[in-house]
Amino acid sequence: MVTVQQVKDYLRIPFNDDDTAIQAMLDAGNAYLVNAIDDCLIKYTQNEGFRKQADDWILRYWMPVAYNDREGQGAEGLGYVARSVLTQLQMYEVEVPNDSN
């Protein structure tokens, strides 16, 4: 899971004042993925490729929008790329090894 420190590094936030708010935004982003993607937690815990892509979505697409709207001025919403990556995550299929050998 993405950490508060990773978000602060990515968004270049040098202070600790918003750490609690950042954690709440991370929690909301993770909940968004869990609600938007079938078997999200299973895929996340069992597949490194999915986990990396989900964490990247939180860091690159969810957090900048959420952090910019931290004062409730009206979020810009998720952009086209964020929605496209979310669709890829929704369609992500974990490959099951073929035991027929």
C-alpha positions in Angstrom: 0.0 0.0 0.0 1.1 3.5 -0.7 2.4 5.3 2.4 2.0 8.9 3.5 5.8 9.4 3.0 5.5 8.2 -0.6 2.8 10.7 -1.3 4.7 13.5 0.3 7.8 12.6 -1.8 5.8 12.3 -5.0 3.8 15.6 -4.4 6.9 17.3 -2.9 5.2 18.2 0.4 8.0 19.1 2.8 5.9 19.5 5.9 4.0 17.2 8.2 0.9 19.4 8.7 -1.3 17.4 6.3 -0.2 13.9 7.2 -3.5 13.0 8.8 -5.4 14.4 5.8 -3.1 12.5 3.4 -3.7 9.3 5.3 -7.5 9.9 5.0 -7.2 10.5 1.3 -5.2 7.3 0.9 -7.8 5.4 2.8 -10.5 6.9 0.5 -8.5 6.0 -2.6 -8.0 2.4 -1.5 -11.7 2.1 -0.6 -12.5 3.5 -4.1 -10.5 0.8 -5.7 -12.0 -2.0 -3.5 -15.5 -0.8 -4.5 -14.7 -0.3 -8.2 -12.8 -3.6 -8.8 -14.1 -7.1 -8.3 -11.9 -9.2 -6.0 -9.6 -6.2 -5.6 -8.1 -7.3 -2.2 -7.5 -10.8 -3.5 -5.8 -9.5 -6.6 -3.8 -7.0 -4.6 -2.5 -9.5 -2.1 -1.8 -12.3 -4.5 -0.5 -10.5 -7.6 2.5 -8.2 -7.6 1.7 -6.8 -11.1 -1.8 -5.8 -10.0 -0.5 -4.4 -6.7 2.1 -2.2 -8.5 -0.5 -0.9 -10.9 -3.0 -0.2 -8.2 -0.4 1.6 -6.0 0.7 3.6 -9.1 -3.0 4.6 -9.7 -3.4 5.8 -6.1 -0.1 7.8 -6.2 -0.3 9.3 -9.7 -4.0 9.8 -10.3 -5.9 9.7 -7.0 -3.7 11.6 -4.7 -2.9 14.7 -6.8 -6.6 15.4 -7.3 -7.5 14.6 -3.7 -4.7 16.7 -2.3 -5.5 19.6 -4.5 -9.1 19.5 -3.3 -8.2 19.1 0.4 -10.0 22.3 1.3 -13.2 21.2 -0.5 -13.2 23.8 -3.3 -14.6 21.3 -5.8 -12.5 18.5 -7.2 -11.6 18.5 -10.9 -12.5 14.8 -11.0 -10.6 12.0 -12.4 -9.1 12.6 -15.8 -9.2 10.4 -18.9 -6.0 8.7 -18.1 -7.0 7.9 -14.5 -10.3 6.5 -15.7 -8.5 4.4 -18.4 -6.0 3.0 -15.9 -8.9 2.2 -13.6 -10.7 0.3 -16.4 -7.5 -1.7 -17.0 -7.4 -2.5 -13.3 -11.1 -3.6 -13.4 -10.3 -5.9 -16.3 -7.1 -7.2 -14.8 -7.0 -11.0 -14.8 -4.7 -13.0 -12.7 -3.0 -15.7 -14.7 -3.6 -19.1 -13.2 -0.7 -21.6 -13.7 -1.6 -24.5 -16.0 -1.0 -27.7 -14.0 -1.5 -30.0 -17.1 2.2 -30.6 -17.6 
